[in-house]
């Protein structure tokens, strides 16, 4: 979201763009990196800026720069916020914290995005053999929590996209 609307000065244009996306049946995903992004998003959502009551959000947990006390604190804060929101959400994690993010989201009713763009590590010292390994971990964990894996048709129905 911060890339699309860097400040409130562009809010009117951004709102028009959101309306255009909805009118064109485009399914936007709004990416939030920290609590400040979330609070700004929530203000906009309540103002009707997105032209939909339940826009889809991806919470980014972690950073390409690795772990630091600041990054870990932001991740913990978002992991506390995400299960309480009133809109559909997913997480993506970085490095070896990806598994923790996946488990937290699945336990908390969220969705997950995994893949080599965010993580190539199985743990602190071992590389994943491919993206499929992390996808399988996510699917197996979801099943262990009695969560079903959505098909493409399920996703279209859940999010009312044709």
C-alpha positions in Angstrom: 0.0 0.0 0.0 2.8 2.4 0.8 4.0 2.1 -2.8 0.6 3.0 -4.2 -0.2 5.8 -1.8 3.0 7.2 -0.2 1.1 9.9 1.6 -2.4 11.2 2.3 -1.8 13.8 -0.4 -2.5 11.1 -3.0 -5.5 9.7 -1.2 -8.2 10.9 -3.6 -6.3 9.5 -6.6 -5.7 6.2 -4.8 -9.4 5.9 -3.9 -10.3 6.4 -7.6 -7.7 3.8 -8.5 -9.2 1.3 -6.0 -12.7 2.0 -7.4 -11.4 1.3 -10.9 -9.8 -2.0 -9.8 -13.1 -3.1 -8.3 -15.0 -2.0 -11.4 -12.6 -4.0 -13.6 -12.9 -7.1 -11.4 -9.2 -6.9 -10.4 -8.5 -8.6 -7.1 -6.1 -6.3 -5.2 -3.8 -7.4 -2.4 -2.7 -4.7 -0.1 0.7 -5.3 1.4 1.4 -4.1 5.0 4.8 -4.2 6.5 4.3 -2.9 10.0 1.8 -1.6 12.6 2.0 1.9 11.1 0.9 0.5 7.7 -1.9 -1.4 9.4 -3.2 1.6 11.2 -3.2 3.7 8.1 -4.9 0.9 6.1 -7.6 0.5 8.8 -8.3 4.2 8.7 -8.6 4.1 5.0 -10.8 1.0 5.1 -13.2 2.6 7.6 -13.3 5.7 5.3 -14.3 3.6 2.3 -11.2 4.3 0.3 -10.9 0.7 -1.0 -14.5 0.6 -2.2 -15.0 -2.8 -0.6 -15.7 -3.7 3.0 -13.3 -6.6 3.2 -10.1 -5.9 1.2 -7.5 -8.6 1.1 -4.2 -8.0 3.0 -0.8 -9.6 3.0 1.1 -9.0 6.2 4.9 -9.2 5.6 6.6 -10.7 8.6 10.4 -10.2 8.5 12.8 -8.7 6.0 15.3 -9.7 3.4 17.9 -8.1 5.7 17.4 -11.0 8.2 16.4 -10.8 11.8 17.1 -7.9 14.1 15.5 -6.8 17.4 13.5 -4.2 15.4 12.3 -6.7 12.8 11.5 -9.2 15.4 9.4 -6.7 17.4 7.5 -5.6 14.2 6.8 -9.3 13.4 5.5 -10.0 16.9 3.3 -6.9 16.7 1.8 -7.9 13.4 1.3 -11.5 14.6 -0.8 -10.1 17.5 -2.8 -7.8 15.2 -3.6 -10.1 12.3 -5.9 -12.6 14.0 -8.1 -9.7 15.3 -8.7 -7.9 11.9 -12.1 -7.8 10.2 -10.9 -8.6 6.7 -9.2 -11.6 5.0 -5.5 -11.8 5.4 -2.4 -13.8 4.7 1.2 -13.7 5.8 4.5 -14.2 4.2 7.7 -14.7 6.2 11.3 -14.5 5.5 14.2 -16.8 6.1 13.8 -19.5 8.6 11.0 -17.6 10.4 8.7 -18.6 7.5 7.6 -21.8 9.2 6.6 -19.9 12.4 4.6 -17.4 10.3 2.9 -20.2 8.4 1.9 -22.0 11.6 0.7 -18.8 13.3 -1.5 -17.8 10.3 -3.0 -21.2 9.9 -3.8 -21.5 13.7 -5.2 -18.0 13.6 -7.5 -18.3 10.6 -5.3 -16.5 8.1 -3.9 -17.6 4.8 -0.2 -18.1 3.7 2.0 -17.2 0.9 5.2 -19.2 0.6 7.9 -19.5 -2.0 11.5 -18.9 -2.9 11.0 -15.2 -3.3 11.0 -15.0 0.5 12.8 -18.0 1.8 15.2 -20.7 0.7 16.1 -22.1 4.2 14.6 -25.2 5.9 16.3 -24.2 9.1 19.4 -22.3 10.2 21.8 -24.4 8.2 19.9 -26.4 5.5 18.5 -25.2 2.2 15.1 -26.2 1.0 15.3 -28.5 -2.0 12.6 -26.5 -3.9 9.5 -24.3 -3.3 7.4 -27.4 -3.2 8.9 -28.4 0.1 7.6 -25.3 1.9 4.2 -25.6 0.1 4.0 -29.2 1.4 4.9 -28.2 4.9 2.2 -25.5 4.8 -0.4 -28.0 3.4 0.5 -30.7 5.9 0.3 -28.2 8.8 -3.0 -26.9 7.6 -4.4 -30.4 7.5 -3.1 -31.1 11.0 -5.1 -28.1 12.1 -8.3 -29.2 10.3 -7.9 -26.4 7.7 -8.7 -27.3 4.2 -6.6 -26.3 1.2 -8.5 -24.0 -1.1 -8.7 -24.8 -4.8 -8.8 -22.0 -7.3 -12.6 -22.2 -7.4 -12.7 -22.0 -3.6 -10.7 -18.8 -3.7 -13.0 -17.3 -6.3 -16.0 -18.1 -4.2 -14.4 -16.9 -0.9 -13.4 -13.6 -2.3 -16.4 -13.2 -4.7 -14.2 -12.9 -7.8 -15.4 -14.3 -11.1 
